[in-house]
Amino acid sequence: MRVEKFEGGKDLVKTEYTERDLKAELNFYLSDKFIQDLFLLDEISLEEYRKIRRENIKKFRPILSELLL
């Protein structure tokens, strides 16, 4: 086996998150936890849970929102 030094580090993209991004992430998480609890307590239906969650994703724009939809 042959090992070579990787020198492509310049091509990597470093993403920095602002305080606003992190607050939106926290708000999404807390909101999602709340509606999960409502669903588990049979206060809302699965359809309502999914609808609210989609709206929260659109509103809060969590970091991995593309994967959540």
N, CA, C and O atoms as a Tinker XYZ file with bonds, in Angstrom:
   276  protein
     1  N      0.847000   -1.179000    0.000000    73     2
     2  CA     0.000000    0.000000    0.000000    64     1     3
     3  C      0.890000    1.240000    0.000000    63     2     4     5
     4  O      1.921000    1.295000    0.671000    81     3
     5  N      0.461000    2.218000   -0.767000    73     3     6
     6  CA     1.237000    3.450000   -0.908000    64     5     7
     7  C      0.478000    4.604000   -0.233000    63     6     8     9
     8  O     -0.719000    4.775000   -0.460000    81     7
     9  N      1.164000    5.379000    0.580000    73     7    10
    10  CA     0.561000    6.501000    1.293000    64     9    11
    11  C      1.161000    7.790000    0.769000    63    10    12    13
    12  O      2.380000    7.925000    0.669000    81    11
    13  N      0.289000    8.747000    0.433000    73    11    14
    14  CA     0.754000   10.046000   -0.043000    64    13    15
    15  C      0.184000   11.143000    0.846000    63    14    16    17
    16  O     -0.882000   10.996000    1.442000    81    15
    17  N      0.908000   12.225000    0.917000    73    15    18
    18  CA     0.466000   13.363000    1.706000    64    17    19
    19  C     -0.660000   14.091000    0.975000    63    18    20    21
    20  O     -0.557000   14.373000   -0.219000    81    19
    21  N     -1.729000   14.391000    1.700000    73    19    22
    22  CA    -2.859000   15.113000    1.129000    64    21    23
    23  C     -2.589000   16.602000    1.222000    63    22    24    25
    24  O     -2.380000   17.133000    2.312000    81    23
    25  N     -2.592000   17.279000    0.079000    73    23    26
    26  CA    -2.323000   18.711000    0.064000    64    25    27
    27  C     -3.498000   19.507000   -0.482000    63    26    28    29
    28  O     -3.314000   20.628000   -0.958000    81    27
    29  N     -4.677000   18.961000   -0.423000    73    27    30
    30  CA    -5.857000   19.640000   -0.946000    64    29    31
    31  C     -6.602000   20.430000    0.106000    63    30    32    33
    32  O     -7.781000   20.731000   -0.078000    81    31
    33  N     -5.953000   20.773000    1.200000    73    31    34
    34  CA    -6.603000   21.487000    2.292000    64    33    35
    35  C     -7.135000   22.848000    1.914000    63    34    36    37
    36  O     -8.047000   23.358000    2.566000    81    35
    37  N     -6.587000   23.448000    0.876000    73    35    38
    38  CA    -7.034000   24.776000    0.457000    64    37    39
    39  C     -8.433000   24.730000   -0.168000    63    38    40    41
    40  O     -9.125000   25.747000   -0.214000    81    39
    41  N     -8.841000   23.575000   -0.639000    73    39    42
    42  CA   -10.129000   23.439000   -1.302000    64    41    43
    43  C    -11.280000   23.268000   -0.314000    63    42    44    45
    44  O    -12.445000   23.385000   -0.694000    81    43
    45  N    -10.965000   22.994000    0.944000    73    43    46
    46  CA   -12.011000   22.790000    1.937000    64    45    47
    47  C    -12.676000   24.116000    2.279000    63    46    48    49
    48  O    -12.010000   25.145000    2.394000    81    47
    49  N    -13.982000   24.081000    2.438000    73    47    50
    50  CA   -14.739000   25.280000    2.769000    64    49    51
    51  C    -15.046000   25.267000    4.261000    63    50    52    53
    52  O    -15.657000   24.327000    4.770000    81    51
    53  N    -14.626000   26.292000    4.940000    73    51    54
    54  CA   -14.914000   26.409000    6.358000    64    53    55
    55  C    -16.168000   27.266000    6.513000    63    54    56    57
    56  O    -16.224000   28.398000    6.032000    81    55
    57  N    -17.153000   26.722000    7.177000    73    55    58
    58  CA   -18.394000   27.448000    7.373000    64    57    59
    59  C    -18.447000   27.974000    8.801000    63    58    60    61
    60  O    -18.272000   27.232000    9.767000    81    59
    61  N    -18.688000   29.252000    8.903000    73    59    62
    62  CA   -18.823000   29.857000   10.222000    64    61    63
    63  C    -20.286000   30.217000   10.443000    63    62    64    65
    64  O    -20.953000   30.734000    9.547000    81    63
    65  N    -20.767000   29.943000   11.622000    73    63    66
    66  CA   -22.150000   30.226000   11.952000    64    65    67
    67  C    -22.223000   31.451000   12.843000    63    66    68    69
    68  O    -21.423000   31.627000   13.762000    81    67
    69  N    -23.188000   32.281000   12.552000    73    67    70
    70  CA   -23.372000   33.485000   13.359000    64    69    71
    71  C    -24.197000   33.141000   14.595000    63    70    72    73
    72  O    -24.758000   32.051000   14.710000    81    71
    73  N    -24.253000   34.084000   15.497000    73    71    74
    74  CA   -25.060000   33.900000   16.702000    64    73    75
    75  C    -26.536000   33.746000   16.331000    63    74    76    77
    76  O    -27.270000   32.999000   16.977000    81    75
    77  N    -26.957000   34.449000   15.299000    73    75    78
    78  CA   -28.342000   34.355000   14.830000    64    77    79
    79  C    -28.654000   32.944000   14.321000    63    78    80    81
    80  O    -29.729000   32.409000   14.590000    81    79
    81  N    -27.710000   32.343000   13.583000    73    79    82
    82  CA   -27.891000   30.966000   13.096000    64    81    83
    83  C    -28.051000   29.991000   14.254000    63    82    84    85
    84  O    -28.913000   29.114000   14.228000    81    83
    85  N    -27.221000   30.152000   15.256000    73    83    86
    86  CA   -27.261000   29.244000   16.401000    64    85    87
    87  C    -28.533000   29.433000   17.232000    63    86    88    89
    88  O    -29.074000   28.468000   17.771000    81    87
    89  N    -29.004000   30.670000   17.333000    73    87    90
    90  CA   -30.268000   30.912000   18.049000    64    89    91
    91  C    -31.443000   30.286000   17.294000    63    90    92    93
    92  O    -32.348000   29.714000   17.903000    81    91
    93  N    -31.419000   30.398000   15.967000    73    91    94
    94  CA   -32.480000   29.790000   15.157000    64    93    95
    95  C    -32.455000   28.269000   15.319000    63    94    96    97
    96  O    -33.504000   27.627000   15.377000    81    95
    97  N    -31.265000   27.706000   15.389000    73    95    98
    98  CA   -31.133000   26.260000   15.585000    64    97    99
    99  C    -31.716000   25.842000   16.933000    63    98   100   101
   100  O    -32.436000   24.847000   17.020000    81    99
   101  N    -31.407000   26.594000   17.970000    73    99   102
   102  CA   -31.937000   26.299000   19.303000    64   101   103
   103  C    -33.458000   26.460000   19.339000    63   102   104   105
   104  O    -34.162000   25.620000   19.901000    81   103
   105  N    -33.953000   27.525000   18.747000    73   103   106
   106  CA   -35.406000   27.748000   18.725000    64   105   107
   107  C    -36.121000   26.632000   17.970000    63   106   108   109
   108  O    -37.195000   26.193000   18.382000    81   107
   109  N    -35.535000   26.173000   16.875000    73   107   110
   110  CA   -36.136000   25.061000   16.139000    64   109   111
   111  C    -36.154000   23.805000   17.006000    63   110   112   113
   112  O    -37.168000   23.112000   17.085000    81   111
   113  N    -35.049000   23.521000   17.642000    73   111   114
   114  CA   -34.967000   22.322000   18.483000    64   113   115
   115  C    -36.018000   22.360000   19.601000    63   114   116   117
   116  O    -36.714000   21.371000   19.831000    81   115
   117  N    -36.131000   23.494000   20.290000    73   115   118
   118  CA   -37.091000   23.610000   21.388000    64   117   119
   119  C    -38.529000   23.496000   20.885000    63   118   120   121
   120  O    -39.365000   22.842000   21.509000    81   119
   121  N    -38.803000   24.128000   19.769000    73   119   122
   122  CA   -40.139000   24.050000   19.195000    64   121   123
   123  C    -40.466000   22.625000   18.758000    63   122   124   125
   124  O    -41.576000   22.139000   18.976000    81   123
   125  N    -39.495000   21.963000   18.143000    73   123   126
   126  CA   -39.703000   20.588000   17.688000    64   125   127
   127  C    -39.932000   19.652000   18.874000    63   126   128   129
   128  O    -40.777000   18.759000   18.809000    81   127
   129  N    -39.193000   19.853000   19.934000    73   127   130
   130  CA   -39.361000   19.043000   21.140000    64   129   131
   131  C    -40.759000   19.246000   21.724000    63   130   132   133
   132  O    -41.393000   18.290000   22.171000    81   131
   133  N    -41.229000   20.474000   21.720000    73   131   134
   134  CA   -42.553000   20.783000   22.252000    64   133   135
   135  C    -43.648000   20.094000   21.443000    63   134   136   137
   136  O    -44.546000   19.481000   22.019000    81   135
   137  N    -43.585000   20.187000   20.115000    73   135   138
   138  CA   -44.632000   19.550000   19.318000    64   137   139
   139  C    -44.518000   18.023000   19.347000    63   138   140   141
   140  O    -45.520000   17.324000   19.195000    81   139
   141  N    -43.308000   17.507000   19.540000    73   139   142
   142  CA   -43.153000   16.052000   19.727000    64   141   143
   143  C    -43.884000   15.615000   20.991000    63   142   144   145
   144  O    -44.589000   14.606000   20.995000    81   143
   145  N    -43.710000   16.371000   22.044000    73   143   146
   146  CA   -44.381000   16.048000   23.305000    64   145   147
   147  C    -45.905000   16.106000   23.154000    63   146   148   149
   148  O    -46.621000   15.253000   23.678000    81   147
   149  N    -46.386000   17.115000   22.436000    73   147   150
   150  CA   -47.828000   17.207000   22.194000    64   149   151
   151  C    -48.325000   15.986000   21.424000    63   150   152   153
   152  O    -49.389000   15.445000   21.723000    81   151
   153  N    -47.556000   15.564000   20.442000    73   151   154
   154  CA   -47.944000   14.391000   19.666000    64   153   155
   155  C    -47.943000   13.134000   20.533000    63   154   156   157
   156  O    -48.873000   12.331000   20.464000    81   155
   157  N    -46.921000   12.965000   21.334000    73   155   158
   158  CA   -46.826000   11.775000   22.185000    64   157   159
   159  C    -47.928000   11.738000   23.245000    63   158   160   161
   160  O    -48.313000   10.661000   23.699000    81   159
   161  N    -48.428000   12.891000   23.635000    73   159   162
   162  CA   -49.533000   12.964000   24.601000    64   161   163
   163  C    -50.895000   12.902000   23.911000    63   162   164   165
   164  O    -51.926000   13.081000   24.560000    81   163
   165  N    -50.905000   12.655000   22.623000    73   163   166
   166  CA   -52.131000   12.586000   21.813000    64   165   167
   167  C    -52.925000   13.889000   21.816000    63   166   168   169
   168  O    -54.151000   13.876000   21.703000    81   167
   169  N    -52.232000   14.998000   21.943000    73   167   170
   170  CA   -52.887000   16.303000   21.878000    64   169   171
   171  C    -53.035000   16.777000   20.435000    63   170   172   173
   172  O    -53.958000   17.525000   20.110000    81   171
   173  N    -52.113000   16.332000   19.567000    73   171   174
   174  CA   -52.201000   16.654000   18.140000    64   173   175
   175  C    -52.003000   15.371000   17.345000    63   174   176   177
   176  O    -51.391000   14.415000   17.821000    81   175
   177  N    -52.529000   15.369000   16.131000    73   175   178
   178  CA   -52.413000   14.183000   15.267000    64   177   179
   179  C    -51.062000   14.185000   14.555000    63   178   180   181
   180  O    -50.331000   15.176000   14.577000    81   179
   181  N    -50.752000   13.068000   13.933000    73   179   182
   182  CA   -49.504000   12.954000   13.174000    64   181   183
   183  C    -49.490000   13.950000   12.019000    63   182   184   185
   184  O    -48.454000   14.544000   11.720000    81   183
   185  N    -50.618000   14.129000   11.383000    73   183   186
   186  CA   -50.715000   15.089000   10.275000    64   185   187
   187  C    -50.445000   16.513000   10.757000    63   186   188   189
   188  O    -49.728000   17.271000   10.104000    81   187
   189  N    -51.028000   16.869000   11.907000    73   187   190
   190  CA   -50.790000   18.199000   12.473000    64   189   191
   191  C    -49.326000   18.371000   12.864000    63   190   192   193
   192  O    -48.733000   19.425000   12.636000    81   191
   193  N    -48.745000   17.318000   13.459000    73   191   194
   194  CA   -47.332000   17.359000   13.844000    64   193   195
   195  C    -46.450000   17.635000   12.634000    63   194   196   197
   196  O    -45.572000   18.497000   12.681000    81   195
   197  N    -46.685000   16.904000   11.557000    73   195   198
   198  CA   -45.865000   17.082000   10.346000    64   197   199
   199  C    -46.049000   18.473000    9.744000    63   198   200   201
   200  O    -45.083000   19.087000    9.292000    81   199
   201  N    -47.272000   18.965000    9.737000    73   199   202
   202  CA   -47.547000   20.290000    9.188000    64   201   203
   203  C    -46.841000   21.379000    9.999000    63   202   204   205
   204  O    -46.214000   22.273000    9.432000    81   203
   205  N    -46.946000   21.299000   11.317000    73   203   206
   206  CA   -46.288000   22.285000   12.186000    64   205   207
   207  C    -44.778000   22.203000   12.032000    63   206   208   209
   208  O    -44.099000   23.229000   11.985000    81   207
   209  N    -44.250000   20.987000   11.954000    73   207   210
   210  CA   -42.799000   20.809000   11.825000    64   209   211
   211  C    -42.286000   21.416000   10.515000    63   210   212   213
   212  O    -41.241000   22.067000   10.499000    81   211
   213  N    -43.024000   21.202000    9.413000    73   211   214
   214  CA   -42.622000   21.803000    8.133000    64   213   215
   215  C    -42.602000   23.327000    8.225000    63   214   216   217
   216  O    -41.685000   23.976000    7.721000    81   215
   217  N    -43.610000   23.885000    8.866000    73   215   218
   218  CA   -43.664000   25.338000    9.027000    64   217   219
   219  C    -42.497000   25.847000    9.890000    63   218   220   221
   220  O    -41.918000   26.894000    9.601000    81   219
   221  N    -42.164000   25.108000   10.936000    73   219   222
   222  CA   -41.036000   25.494000   11.791000    64   221   223
   223  C    -39.718000   25.435000   11.023000    63   222   224   225
   224  O    -38.848000   26.284000   11.217000    81   223
   225  N    -39.570000   24.455000   10.170000    73   223   226
   226  CA   -38.346000   24.353000    9.356000    64   225   227
   227  C    -38.237000   25.564000    8.437000    63   226   228   229
   228  O    -37.158000   26.134000    8.274000    81   227
   229  N    -39.357000   25.954000    7.839000    73   227   230
   230  CA   -39.350000   27.123000    6.958000    64   229   231
   231  C    -39.049000   28.400000    7.740000    63   230   232   233
   232  O    -38.326000   29.274000    7.263000    81   231
   233  N    -39.607000   28.497000    8.941000    73   231   234
   234  CA   -39.443000   29.718000    9.737000    64   233   235
   235  C    -38.044000   29.835000   10.339000    63   234   236   237
   236  O    -37.407000   30.882000   10.221000    81   235
   237  N    -37.565000   28.781000   10.978000    73   235   238
   238  CA   -36.300000   28.853000   11.717000    64   237   239
   239  C    -35.079000   28.548000   10.858000    63   238   240   241
   240  O    -33.967000   28.934000   11.218000    81   239
   241  N    -35.260000   27.867000    9.735000    73   239   242
   242  CA   -34.160000   27.502000    8.838000    64   241   243
   243  C    -32.973000   26.880000    9.585000    63   242   244   245
   244  O    -31.890000   27.463000    9.623000    81   243
   245  N    -33.178000   25.692000   10.182000    73   243   246
   246  CA   -32.051000   25.050000   10.860000    64   245   247
   247  C    -30.936000   24.718000    9.871000    63   246   248   249
   248  O    -31.161000   24.670000    8.662000    81   247
   249  N    -29.756000   24.494000   10.387000    73   247   250
   250  CA   -28.567000   24.300000    9.568000    64   249   251
   251  C    -28.733000   23.166000    8.564000    63   250   252   253
   252  O    -28.293000   23.300000    7.422000    81   251
   253  N    -29.337000   22.085000    8.941000    73   251   254
   254  CA   -29.512000   20.941000    8.044000    64   253   255
   255  C    -30.951000   20.840000    7.531000    63   254   256   257
   256  O    -31.484000   19.742000    7.371000    81   255
   257  N    -31.567000   21.980000    7.277000    73   255   258
   258  CA   -32.982000   21.976000    6.891000    64   257   259
   259  C    -33.249000   21.225000    5.591000    63   258   260   261
   260  O    -34.334000   20.670000    5.417000    81   259
   261  N    -32.280000   21.196000    4.674000    73   259   262
   262  CA   -32.480000   20.472000    3.418000    64   261   263
   263  C    -32.703000   18.994000    3.659000    63   262   264   265
   264  O    -33.422000   18.343000    2.901000    81   263
   265  N    -32.096000   18.456000    4.704000    73   263   266
   266  CA   -32.241000   17.037000    5.013000    64   265   267
   267  C    -33.527000   16.747000    5.764000    63   266   268   269
   268  O    -33.996000   15.609000    5.757000    81   267
   269  N    -34.102000   17.737000    6.406000    73   267   270
   270  CA   -35.284000   17.544000    7.221000    64   269   271
   271  C    -36.582000   17.536000    6.430000    63   270   272   273
   272  O    -37.581000   16.975000    6.882000    81   271
   273  N    -36.578000   18.146000    5.267000    73   271   274
   274  CA   -37.814000   18.247000    4.478000    64   273   275
   275  C    -38.081000   16.993000    3.691000    63   274   276
   276  O    -39.080000   16.915000    2.975000    81   275
